């Protein structure tokens, strides 16, 4: 009787638990399939806040999928941006932009693409 009275709440609770499982690192193709299934269930639930959330989240699925393919945390990106800003401050007044780019390349050796 309690479950029947709170059917919408129970549906949202189950959907939340299944959405949490999507964030575990996995194969990007399986993630995309699981995401489509979750999104279809959310839309078919006819619970207005859940439908709005699913539609809003759908706008960001490409970025989420990119995170699955290239697992880089934002802390790493912030560190890289900070080092570049420090180099820019140190290079203030130089007229040779090639020197600045050489400093960036030296600071971040890696595979050039």
PEURUR-V78994 format. One record per helix or strand of 2 or more residues. SS is the DSSP state (alpha for helix, beta for strand). FROM is the first residue (numbers start at 1). LEN is the number of residues. If there is no record, write none. Layout:
# PEURUR-V78994
{{SS/FROM/LEN} {SS/FROM/LEN}}
This chain:
# PEURUR-V78994
{{alpha/2/4} {alpha/7/16} {alpha/28/17} {alpha/48/11} {alpha/61/9} {alpha/74/17} {alpha/97/11}}
